Amino acid sequence: MASLDSFSCKRTLTAAGETYAYYDLKVAEANGLAGVSRLPGSLKVLLENLLRFEDGKTVTKADIEAMAEWLTTRKSTHEIAYRPARVVMQDFTGVPAVVDLAAMRDAATKLGADPDRINPQVPVDLVIDHSVMVDNFGQADSFAKNVEREYQRNGERYKFLKWGAKAFDNFRVVPPGTGIIHQVNLENLAQAVWTKDENGETIAYPDTCVGTDSHTTMINGLAVLGWGVGGIEAEAAMLGQPVSMLIPEVIGFELTGKLPEGATATDLVLKVVEMLRAKGVVGKFVEFYGTGLDHLSLEDEATIANMAPEYGATCGFFPVDNETLAYLTATGRDDKRVALVEAYSKAQGMFRPDYDADPVFTDTLHLDMSEVVPAVSGPKRPQDWIELSNASAGFARIMESEYGKGDELDKSAPVEGEDYDFTNGNVAIAAITSCTNTSNPSVMLGAGLLARNAVAKGLKTKPWVKTSLAPGSQVVTDYLLRAGLNDDLDALGFDLVGYGCTTCIGNSGPLPPAISKTINENDLVATSVLSGNRNFEGRISPDVRANYLASPPLVVAYALAGSMKVNLATDPLGQDQDGNDVYLKDIWPTSAEIAEVVRTSVTPDMFAKRYANVFKGDDAWGGIEVSGGLTYAWDHTSTYVQNPPYFEGMTMEPESPGDVVNAKIMGLFGDSITTDHISPAGSIKADSPAGRYLQERQVPVLEFNSYGSRRGNHEVMMRGTFANIRIKNKMLDGVEGGYTLKDGKQVDIFDACMEHQSEGTPLVVFGGKEYGTGSSRDWAAKGTRLLGVKAVIAESFERIHRSNLIGMGVLPLQFEDGASWEALGMTGDETVTILGIEALEPRAVMTVSITFPDGTVKTAPARARIDTENELEYFRHGGILHYVLRNLAAS
């Protein structure tokens, strides 16, 4: 904690008979920080953090004063060092983080340092939720079979994580089958106000976190400031390094009115995503305020906060209010904690509506929630909002614009062994999945009520639809059972398949073989409808091209309709027992019906019971035996966990990063290249470099698992970098997949990069706008580095990926003055030189020199997107982990 207190603001408060020390913002305002009571709530959290950690070195008085100066400019170029209270991780991104920590212990030993110094310095919770796949569905035993298969696939990884929980201090693991990380965080781990015993007193401060999943932002619905960072950045935070950041702009989003009959929280968030993407909020905080908050449940707010990565913001923050206190109580938090949250928030001016009347924002926008209508988003971006009544016409349009198949809208083909055809636009996957919506009882119970009404009418799911229900926590099962709605969902094929992030992360599992064969042999455009937050190309299923986000009730409705060409607003879903047409309006539950079943079915005892032994796990978890030790006993035959090469040959003094001279171009990419394009999480193709690597090690194709599950093995992940089946390297004409040109020939990107490395040739990558959107996937940066890429030059970067590239020692450069690789007339045959890297300063404008095959040289200005001195220090060390390791070894 702080060794200085320049504004003499350390005070005490009492709540429920307990006394706490805290850093009083109102006193700090009176002692020199004029006006800070008008800061947005999210910036008040940052200000408190700086006051508490003021040490004259990492946090200075000038840093704190810059928070007050923000009120005048409403934006800032001032860099601050922010220290979150805790870190949360899921297993896809958590496994490589723990692998890196284990590798750092080995490296520390080689450098002559104590390996026990490599320990989390703040609490870390890892929730295993990304490894369950929907192999089995539509049957009563689907859950049991999927869990059994999960342990078969992931035994090596789970053994490694269990070792980590034993070997590292401050590190806990929530076992498989408990729930999705963000819902577990919301329902149990988060406290809204955190406490720590230090020097004989208990200090109270805002609960804050960073997480290795981009949807960590969900916790902002509970007034916990949190956002996603790459595993690299998270590891540094765990090891006591501050998160280096500029004081952000804060966009105020005023909500008024209330949702109309028939609209859901999902419909609201899809509209918010569309509005904020159009506004442009990348790298900014968004803060919600206004009278509309009075008509939203905390779960509704968490739904909106969850999708901050989709609207591009660092976070979407909601203040503490009476709904926050009610939710903490309803989910079984300790009464004293709830009392502290209320007392602390009111004392700090963080309790709505205390600051709601007169906040200062960089800019604002407004939405009257009464104007929200049912909607979906697709076919490949969360911001592609479509009013439900226009969704079928929208699909017809994208058949021409996206797939060039406008004249094949009604093309179909028979499915072998079945009595039906599969047609363009058919829904192949209907999944109630993802943290976004499965945390919200109103939409989950709404889906159950719609299922009940559909079953009563005699409606059935179309036979070609793969249905699944993957709740975010076991509590969802409890309240569906109490409401008596589970049987109705089961009757339509929405049987429980697992507690975890399934379809949304690409763990949808295989389609039935006959349907997959029909789709691929006839080049049909299959669709999916999921209640998730991500619908990027190639993410949901390799067999499905068009993916749509929708509320859980609409997922059920589309399973009944069976096709995106059905207009749910006007076309029948099917016929009842008497042959009468049944429309969506006939089975849609009213808001009053949903509210009543929520009131009677969701109770505090459910949360208390389910989370009483949250770290214990089932018998399968208990049966995993591990041996202790400070360092990990690496199994060199493992195809899941390997010691990464980042620290090979590392010395105490860093080498200069050096200039990039005569680099070859590995890829030319367009706009909106996602981290999923760069490092896919889903299935591994047998004929891909990663597939060949696994087969060479006697891993059968059926046991490939996914890229996400193998993130602990750099050999697999290097081969999977830029290997998304839908990525388009524009060095090649119209080709999809992970290919590039080497000596004029089309080859796999991995193979080309290894040849370039053996020849000593540096590589660069060019991109368009919004390079690196999507998940906080550290392997998108790690793989880029290991392939030998020295710099990525793009028109703009998404926040997390930019930071991750720096964290791996890769230089991100952003074109200036409207330049682009396309405007320069590049084809990929050029060579690239970037000088002045050794003398680099934050945000310096550099010159990218491009030599064409005929000897012509063109130059373009590009700004180094190394934004802060801390980031520059990481880059000079070759990455953030190298910087931390050297500092620990030196001390």
VEXSEVO-785223 format. One line per field, with one value per residue (C-alpha): x, y negated, z negated; residue number from 1. Coordinates in steps of 0.1 Angstrom, whole numbers. Each point is the difference from the previous one (the first is absolute). Example, Ala and Ser with C-alpha at 12.3 -4.5 7.8 and 13.67 -1.06 7.14 Angstrom:
VEXSEVO-785223
xx = c(123  14) $
yy = c(45  -34) $
zz = c(-78  7) $
n = c(1  2) $
END
This chain:
VEXSEVO-785223
xx = c(0  10  30  -10  -33  5  -37  -3  -31  4  -30  -22  -36  -22  -25  -19  21  34  25  19  28  -6  12  -27  -7  -20  29  24  -22  0  38  9  -18  -27  -31  8  -34  -13  23  -18  -3  25  26  -7  11  33  5  -4  25  26  -6  4  32  18  36  18  13  -26  -27  8  -19  0  -18  -27  -3  -4  -33  -14  14  -20  -31  12  11  -22  28  36  33  12  13  -10  9  -31  0  -31  -10  -1  3  -25  8  -17  18  5  20  9  19  26  2  9  23  18  3  14  25  9  9  23  15  4  20  23  5  10  -32  -24  -28  -24  1  -22  -34  -32  2  -38  -28  -5  -31  0  -33  1  -29  13  7  -34  -12  -35  9  -33  -33  -38  1  -5  36  17  14  15  15  15  16  15  14  13  22  12  11  14  16  35  -11  -21  29  22  -25  -4  38  -2  -26  23  33  -9  -11  -31  -13  -33  -16  -38  -4  -18  -38  -5  -9  13  27  -19  -32  20  17  -33  -18  28  35  -5  -8  -5  22  32  19  35  16  33  21  -27  -29  -26  1  -32  3  -20  0  18  14  16  -6  14  -34  -12  -35  14  -18  -32  9  -5  -37  8  19  33  24  15  10  18  37  22  15  33  -13  -19  32  17  -28  1  37  -5  5  -25  -22  14  -28  -9  -28  -29  -27  -34  -31  -32  -29  -33  -28  -36  -34  -5  0  -33  -21  18  35  27  33  17  -18  11  36  1  -13  26  27  -11  -2  34  18  -14  11  36  10  31  24  -26  -21  -38  -21  -38  -22  -35  -35  -2  23  -30  -17  29  9  37  0  -12  29  24  -12  8  34  9  0  24  25  -27  -6  37  3  25  -30  -37  -3  -32  1  -10  -37  -27  -3  37  -6  -31  19  29  -25  -20  32  10  27  8  -23  31  14  -33  0  35  -8  -28  20  31  -17  -21  31  19  -28  -2  -36  -26  -17  25  21  -26  -13  31  28  27  6  21  -30  -35  -27  -35  -24  -37  -5  -37  12  19  -14  7  31  29  35  19  12  36  3  -18  -7  -19  -34  -31  -36  -16  -26  28  22  -13  3  35  11  -12  22  31  -4  10  22  20  -1  -8  -29  -29  -15  3  -21  -23  27  -3  14  -12  15  12  -21  -26  -34  8  22  24  -5  20  -8  -10  9  26  7  -23  18  -9  35  25  5  -18  -35  1  7  -34  -30  -25  12  8  -34  -16  15  -14  -35  1  10  -29  -24  14  -2  -36  -8  17  29  33  36  9  20  31  6  27  -14  18  -4  33  -8  25  -4  -17  -24  -17  -9  -14  -24  -11  -8  -18  -21  -7  13  29  -23  -14  35  10  -30  13  36  14  14  28  33  24  9  24  7  -9  -13  10  37  -2  -6  -33  13  -5  -33  -15  22  -27  -10  37  5  -30  10  36  -6  -27  17  -31  -2  -10  -9  3  -20  16  -6  36  22  23  -10  32  8  11  -5  -32  4  21  -33  -19  6  -26  -4  -26  -1  -34  -18  -6  -37  8  25  -29  -22  26  4  -37  1  31  11  12  -23  -30  -12  -8  -21  -24  5  -13  25  -20  -34  -18  -17  -30  20  -4  30  19  18  27  -25  -22  27  20  -3  -10  23  -23  2  38  2  -22  19  33  -15  -11  28  33  9  31  2  9  31  11  -3  17  29  6  28  8  37  -7  -12  -15  14  18  19  7  15  27  33  29  35  12  31  10  8  -20  11  -5  -11  17  -24  -30  -20  -18  26  36  27  -2  32  -5  29  25  34  -13  27  -4  6  -25  11  -11  -30  18  -14  -20  19  -11  -28  -23  -37  -18  -36  -21  -33  -32  -21  -14  26  -9  22  -21  13  36  -3  -31  -15  -20  6  34  -1  18  18  12  35  -13  -20  31  21  -26  -2  38  -4  -26  -29  -31  -21  -29  23  12  -23  3  26  -13  5  36  12  25  20  18  7  -37  -8  28  -14  -35  10  -18  -16  -37  -18  -17  30  8  36  -3  34  -20  -30  -32  16  -13  21  34  21  26  24  36  21  -31  -17  -30  11  -12  9  18  22  8  9  23  18  4  14  25  11  3  -27  -21  -38  -27  -38  -23  -37  -29  -23  -8  28  -2  -36  -17  12  30  19  37  9  -9  30  22  -5  8  33  10  -6  26  -22  18  -27  -37  -10  -37  -25  -12  3  -24  12  8  18  22  11  6  22  22  -1  17  25  -18  -2  -36  1  -31  -1  -3  -16  -25  27  -6  17  -27  4  37  -7  16  -3  22  31  16  27  -4  24  -7  29  3  -13  29  -7  -38  -21  -37  -24  29  -8  23  6  -9  21  -14  21  -19  13  9  22  -26  0  -30  -2  -29  -1  -12  -4  15  -29  22  -19  18  35  -9  -10  32  20  -18  7  37  3  -16  -32  -17  9  36  -2  -16  23  31  -12  -8  33  19  -17) $
yy = c(0  -37  -12  -36  -18  -34  -9  11  20  33  3  27  10  24  25  27  -6  4  -28  -3  -23  -16  -28  -26  -17  -28  -9  2  -24  -24  3  -10  22  -25  13  38  7  -6  26  30  29  21  -28  -3  36  -8  -31  20  26  -27  -15  34  9  -34  8  -29  24  21  -24  -36  -31  -12  32  -6  -36  10  17  -34  -17  25  -19  -30  19  31  19  6  11  6  35  16  32  19  30  22  18  34  20  25  25  28  31  -7  -31  11  31  -19  -26  27  16  -33  -3  35  -8  -32  21  21  -31  -16  30  -3  -37  9  -14  17  16  -5  -37  8  -1  -19  -32  -5  25  20  22  23  15  30  -7  0  37  17  8  8  34  14  -19  4  29  3  13  -26  -18  31  12  -34  -3  35  -10  -33  18  25  -28  -24  22  -13  -36  5  18  -30  -25  20  -1  -37  -4  19  -16  -37  -22  -22  23  19  22  4  35  10  1  -29  -27  -27  -22  -33  14  16  -34  -18  24  8  -12  -37  -20  -36  -13  19  1  8  3  -20  -14  7  -16  11  -21  -3  -9  6  36  -1  27  8  33  21  1  -31  4  -7  -33  17  -7  -37  7  5  -33  20  -18  28  8  26  1  25  28  -18  -32  20  19  -33  -12  32  -5  -35  -21  -29  -1  -30  -20  -35  -17  9  -20  9  1  -4  21  -13  25  -11  16  38  29  6  32  27  -15  16  -10  17  -22  -30  9  8  -36  -14  19  -14  -36  1  16  -28  -25  13  8  22  -7  -19  6  0  -9  5  -24  -14  8  31  18  0  25  24  29  5  30  -23  -24  29  11  -35  -1  34  -11  -29  18  2  -38  -5  -17  9  4  -10  -11  -1  -18  15  -5  17  28  8  4  22  22  5  11  22  18  8  -25  -6  -26  -19  -2  -14  -26  -10  -4  -24  -20  -2  -9  -28  -13  -3  -15  32  9  -7  -24  -21  -9  8  -35  -18  22  -12  22  -3  4  15  18  10  29  0  37  -2  -1  34  27  38  5  22  -8  17  17  -6  -30  -8  -36  11  -7  11  -6  34  -7  -7  30  23  -27  -8  36  -1  -31  15  31  -23  -26  24  33  -9  25  -23  23  31  -12  31  25  32  35  33  11  36  23  -26  -9  -38  -23  -26  -34  -32  -20  30  -3  27  -12  -16  -5  -16  -7  -26  -21  -30  14  31  -22  -17  18  -21  12  36  4  -18  27  27  -16  -3  37  9  -19  16  35  -7  -9  32  -17  18  -10  6  33  -16  -24  8  -14  -6  -16  -10  -21  -23  15  29  -25  -4  37  -4  -28  17  31  -20  -17  34  -12  24  27  -23  -10  36  9  -24  14  -27  26  -10  5  -15  -30  -20  -21  23  -12  -36  10  25  30  8  35  18  -1  34  15  2  -36  -11  20  -15  -36  4  22  -24  -33  -10  -30  13  -23  0  -20  -3  -21  -9  -30  12  10  -5  19  35  -2  18  31  7  11  -31  -33  -24  -4  -21  -13  0  3  35  -2  -8  29  24  -17  4  37  4  -20  18  -27  -36  -4  2  -35  6  -32  11  37  30  20  32  14  11  33  -11  -12  -37  -23  -11  -33  -13  -24  29  16  -31  -4  -34  -21  5  38  -1  -23  22  32  -18  -12  35  21  -19  1  -8  36  12  -21  8  37  1  -22  15  22  -17  11  36  14  34  35  -1  -32  14  31  -19  6  -24  -1  -32  -20  -37  8  21  34  -6  31  -4  25  -21  -15  -24  -16  -8  -24  -30  -14  -36  0  21  -17  -28  -22  -25  -29  -4  -2  -30  9  -14  -13  20  2  15  20  22  -3  29  -13  -28  -1  -21  -16  16  28  15  18  30  -3  -3  28  21  17  27  32  11  12  33  -14  -32  -4  5  30  15  -7  19  29  4  4  28  -22  12  -26  7  -10  -32  -20  -37  -27  -16  31  3  -35  15  14  -26  25  4  -37  -12  22  -13  -37  -17  34  -9  17  -33  -24  -16  -9  -24  10  28  -5  10  28  7  16  -3  -4  -24  -2  12  -3  -4  31  4  16  3  -31  20  18  -32  -17  28  -2  -38  5  26  -25  -28  -21  -22  -2  -26  1  -27  -5  -23  -16  15  25  25  -5  26  22  -8  28  -1  27  -24  -20  30  18  -31  -4  37  -1  -27  -30  -32  -25  -3  -30  -8  -28  4  25  14  -8  34  14  -31  4  37  -6  -23  25  25  -24  -6  -36  -13  -28  -20  -16  -38  -25  25  23  37  29  0  -37  7  26  29  36  17  4  -31  -2  -23  -20  -19  -20  -18  28  -2  -37  5  -22  5  -8  -11  -4  23  6  33  4  24  13  14  28  -25  -20  -28  -12  -15  -13  -3  -17  23  -7  24  12  4  -26  -2  1  33  16  -12  16  33  -2  -7  31  22  2  -6  34  -5  -34  14  30  -22  -23  29  17  -33  -5) $
zz = c(0  2  -19  8  -5  17  -4  -37  8  -19  -23  -17  4  -19  15  -18  -31  18  6  33  12  34  23  -2  34  -16  -23  29  19  -29  -3  36  25  9  17  -1  -15  36  15  16  -24  19  -2  -38  -2  18  -22  -32  14  5  -34  -16  19  0  -6  19  26  18  -12  -6  -12  36  11  -26  10  37  -10  -11  31  21  -10  21  31  -4  17  -10  13  -35  -8  -33  -18  -10  -23  0  -31  16  32  15  27  19  10  38  -9  -35  10  20  -27  -26  26  2  -38  -1  28  -19  -31  22  15  -34  -12  30  -7  -36  -16  -24  20  -30  9  29  -17  4  -21  2  -3  32  8  30  11  22  24  36  5  1  36  12  13  -13  1  0  -25  -37  -5  22  -30  -16  33  8  -35  4  35  -14  -26  25  23  -26  -27  7  -2  -32  -17  9  -14  -31  -5  5  -27  -24  11  1  -28  5  28  -1  26  4  15  32  0  -24  24  24  -15  4  -16  -29  -4  0  -23  -24  3  3  -31  14  -28  -8  -33  -11  -34  -1  -29  -26  19  25  31  22  37  32  13  33  23  33  17  28  17  18  -15  -35  7  -12  -36  6  -3  -37  -2  1  24  21  35  21  5  17  -20  3  -16  -26  -10  -6  -21  -20  -6  -14  31  5  31  19  16  11  -19  23  16  -16  22  -20  13  -13  -2  -4  2  -4  23  18  0  20  -2  -21  -15  29  25  -21  0  38  6  -24  18  33  -13  -18  29  22  -26  -2  -36  4  -28  -19  -31  4  -31  -2  -18  1  -12  21  -24  -24  23  5  -21  -10  24  28  -8  0  34  13  -18  13  37  -4  22  27  -1  -2  -34  -28  -23  -4  -36  -22  -34  -34  -8  -19  27  -6  -38  7  24  -24  -27  24  11  -35  -8  -36  -17  -13  35  14  -28  8  37  -8  -26  21  32  -17  -18  33  21  21  -8  26  2  -20  30  27  2  10  13  24  30  31  22  -4  19  -8  4  -9  -8  9  36  -2  22  3  21  10  11  28  21  -13  -23  -33  12  31  -15  18  -11  -4  26  26  -9  28  26  -14  5  36  5  -15  21  29  -17  -23  19  36  0  5  26  -23  -29  3  9  -20  -1  -16  -33  2  -21  -8  16  3  21  -14  16  1  -32  -21  -37  -7  -35  -26  -32  -33  -11  -12  -31  17  -4  -22  -30  5  -15  20  34  -12  -16  30  22  -23  1  38  1  -22  22  31  -14  -10  36  12  17  5  8  37  3  15  -29  -25  -33  -33  -34  -17  -31  -15  -35  -18  -15  34  -1  -35  10  32  -21  -26  27  16  34  5  14  26  11  1  21  27  -2  -23  -25  -22  18  -26  -22  21  30  28  34  -5  -2  28  -21  17  8  34  19  8  27  26  -4  1  31  17  -8  12  31  12  -12  -19  -24  -34  -28  -38  -26  -34  -31  -1  6  28  36  19  32  -5  -38  -8  23  31  17  -7  18  -12  -38  -18  -36  -16  -34  -15  9  36  1  -9  26  27  -9  6  32  12  25  1  30  -23  -10  -37  0  27  9  -20  -20  6  -5  -32  -6  21  29  -8  6  -31  0  -23  -16  -10  -22  -11  -38  -14  -21  -30  4  1  -30  -21  8  -8  -33  -11  14  -6  -37  -22  -13  35  1  -35  6  34  -10  -35  14  32  1  -9  34  8  -5  33  -11  -34  16  18  -18  3  -15  -16  7  6  36  24  12  37  20  34  16  -10  29  -24  -22  10  -13  24  15  -10  -25  19  0  -21  -18  -27  24  28  36  21  21  30  33  25  32  33  -16  20  -2  -15  5  13  -18  2  -26  -32  -2  -34  -25  10  36  -14  -26  4  -31  18  19  14  36  7  30  -17  -15  -35  11  16  -31  -22  24  0  -37  4  -11  20  16  -23  -29  15  -24  8  4  -32  -20  13  -9  -24  29  21  28  7  -4  22  28  -7  3  29  7  -3  29  10  -2  33  7  29  14  15  22  -18  -20  -35  -27  -15  31  14  29  -2  31  20  -13  -23  -33  -36  -20  -26  25  18  -33  -11  34  -4  -36  12  27  -26  16  -22  7  -2  2  14  -10  4  -25  -34  2  -29  -10  -22  -28  -22  15  -10  26  28  -11  -12  32  20  -19  3  38  2  6  -11  7  8  20  1  4  -36  -29  -26  -35  -14  30  4  -37  5  30  -21  -28  24  14  34  12  8  26  10  34  0  24  14  13  5  17  26  8  4  26  -18  10  -25  22  -16  -27  -30  -21  -32  -15  -34  -22  -24  -7  -1  -22  -9  29  22  37  20  37  16  31  27  29  29  23  27  -24  -7  -36  -17  -35  -24  -35  -28  -37  -25  -21  -30  -20  -33  -15  -18  33  16  -29  6  38  -6  -22  27  -19  -33  -15  7  -17  -31  -1  2  -27  -23  7  -6  -34) $
n = c(1  2  3  4  5  6  7  8  9  10  11  12  13  14  15  16  17  18  19  20  21  22  23  24  25  26  27  28  29  30  31  32  33  34  35  36  37  38  39  40  41  42  43  44  45  46  47  48  49  50  51  52  53  54  55  56  57  58  59  60  61  62  63  64  65  66  67  68  69  70  71  72  73  74  75  76  77  78  79  80  81  82  83  84  85  86  87  88  89  90  91  92  93  94  95  96  97  98  99  100  101  102  103  104  105  106  107  108  109  110  111  112  113  114  115  116  117  118  119  120  121  122  123  124  125  126  127  128  129  130  131  132  133  134  135  136  137  138  139  140  141  142  143  144  145  146  147  148  149  150  151  152  153  154  155  156  157  158  159  160  161  162  163  164  165  166  167  168  169  170  171  172  173  174  175  176  177  178  179  180  181  182  183  184  185  186  187  188  189  190  191  192  193  194  195  196  197  198  199  200  201  202  203  204  205  206  207  208  209  210  211  212  213  214  215  216  217  218  219  220  221  222  223  224  225  226  227  228  229  230  231  232  233  234  235  236  237  238  239  240  241  242  243  244  245  246  247  248  249  250  251  252  253  254  255  256  257  258  259  260  261  262  263  264  265  266  267  268  269  270  271  272  273  274  275  276  277  278  279  280  281  282  283  284  285  286  287  288  289  290  291  292  293  294  295  296  297  298  299  300  301  302  303  304  305  306  307  308  309  310  311  312  313  314  315  316  317  318  319  320  321  322  323  324  325  326  327  328  329  330  331  332  333  334  335  336  337  338  339  340  341  342  343  344  345  346  347  348  349  350  351  352  353  354  355  356  357  358  359  360  361  362  363  364  365  366  367  368  369  370  371  372  373  374  375  376  377  378  379  380  381  382  383  384  385  386  387  388  389  390  391  392  393  394  395  396  397  398  399  400  401  402  403  404  405  406  407  408  409  410  411  412  413  414  415  416  417  418  419  420  421  422  423  424  425  426  427  428  429  430  431  432  433  434  435  436  437  438  439  440  441  442  443  444  445  446  447  448  449  450  451  452  453  454  455  456  457  458  459  460  461  462  463  464  465  466  467  468  469  470  471  472  473  474  475  476  477  478  479  480  481  482  483  484  485  486  487  488  489  490  491  492  493  494  495  496  497  498  499  500  501  502  503  504  505  506  507  508  509  510  511  512  513  514  515  516  517  518  519  520  521  522  523  524  525  526  527  528  529  530  531  532  533  534  535  536  537  538  539  540  541  542  543  544  545  546  547  548  549  550  551  552  553  554  555  556  557  558  559  560  561  562  563  564  565  566  567  568  569  570  571  572  573  574  575  576  577  578  579  580  581  582  583  584  585  586  587  588  589  590  591  592  593  594  595  596  597  598  599  600  601  602  603  604  605  606  607  608  609  610  611  612  613  614  615  616  617  618  619  620  621  622  623  624  625  626  627  628  629  630  631  632  633  634  635  636  637  638  639  640  641  642  643  644  645  646  647  648  649  650  651  652  653  654  655  656  657  658  659  660  661  662  663  664  665  666  667  668  669  670  671  672  673  674  675  676  677  678  679  680  681  682  683  684  685  686  687  688  689  690  691  692  693  694  695  696  697  698  699  700  701  702  703  704  705  706  707  708  709  710  711  712  713  714  715  716  717  718  719  720  721  722  723  724  725  726  727  728  729  730  731  732  733  734  735  736  737  738  739  740  741  742  743  744  745  746  747  748  749  750  751  752  753  754  755  756  757  758  759  760  761  762  763  764  765  766  767  768  769  770  771  772  773  774  775  776  777  778  779  780  781  782  783  784  785  786  787  788  789  790  791  792  793  794  795  796  797  798  799  800  801  802  803  804  805  806  807  808  809  810  811  812  813  814  815  816  817  818  819  820  821  822  823  824  825  826  827  828  829  830  831  832  833  834  835  836  837  838  839  840  841  842  843  844  845  846  847  848  849  850  851  852  853  854  855  856  857  858  859  860  861  862  863  864  865  866  867  868  869  870  871  872  873  874  875  876  877  878  879  880  881  882  883  884  885  886  887  888  889  890  891) $
END
